Amino acid sequence: MNIHLIFVALIVIVFNIPFGYWRANVKKFSLQWILAIHVPVPFVIIERILSGIGFAWITYPILIIVFFLGQFIGVKLYLFLKNNKHYPVTSCFIMDCYRNCWS
């Protein structure tokens, strides 16, 4: 496996965590829910181009799996923090981290 593909896969996972976090707090199949899934797609395409991995067939299943893995991690993180009564949560992962971890 190409080291560039592994690096891009890690970036895709980390990039999708806030979007999965957002998706967990909105109504299913609403506009925000659809945006939380589809907004990261152009960034993944740009990352593919900039990294030089291209669009080989083997890269598609790997990046699709890590895309949804990042979304899944974001949802689970939201649910964990929501069920933990010590932390108030919103739809924004970055602001929740700032408020609850660094202030």
N, C-alpha and C positions, 0 to 999 in steps of 0.2 A: 504494500500500500504506500502510496506517495505521501511524503511528509507534508506537502502542501495541502493535500486533501484532509489529513488529520488536523492541521492547523485551522483550515476553513471550517471543519466540522465543529471544533471547539468554539470558534467565534459564533457560529450559527446557534449553538446551544445557549451560550451566554446571552446573545442578542435577543433570543426568543423568550427568555424567562420573564422579563417585564411585560411582554405582550400576553403571555399565558396568565400572569397575575391579574392583568387588566380584564382579560376574558372571563376569569372566574367570578368577577363582581358585577357582571352585566347580564341582562336577560338573554337567554339562548335564542339564537337566530335573529337578534336585533341588529341594527346597523352597527352599533359599537362592537358587538360580538364578531360580526363579519370583518370589520376593520381590524380587530385585534389579530385575526388569523392572516389577513391578506396584506396588511401594510408592510410586514417584514420581507415579503417575497422579493420586491425590487432590490432590497439591500443584499439579499442572498445572491441574486443574479450579478449585481455589481461586484460582490466579493469573489464570485467565481471568475469573473473577467480579470479583476485586478491581481488575483493570486496566480493566474496562469493555469489553473486546473482544467479550464475549458468545459466542454459539455459532453464528455465521453459518457457512454451509457452506464458504466459502473458507478459513476458519481451520483447519478439520480437517486437510486435507492438509499444510498448512504446519507445524502443530504436531506432527503425526505424524512428518513427515520430520525435524524438528529434535530430537524426542524420541529417535529412534533414532540420529541423528547424534551426540548427546551420549553415548549408550551405546557407539557405535562408537569414539569418541575415547577413552573410558575404557578399553575393551578394548585398543586399540592402545598407549595409555600404559602399561598394566600389562605388556604383552608387551615393550615397549621397555625398561622398567626391569628386568624379569625377565631379559632377555637381556644386559643390561649388568651384568656381574659385580661392579661396584663397589657396587651398591645392593641390600641385602636387601629383599625385598618381602613384604607380607602382603596381606590382603584389604581393608585399610582405607587408602584413598587419603589421607585427612587425616593419619593418623599416619605413613604413609610419607613424606609431604612434610615433616612436622615433623622426623622423625628424620634424614632424608637431606639436607634443604635448610637447616634452621635450627638444627641442633645439631652 
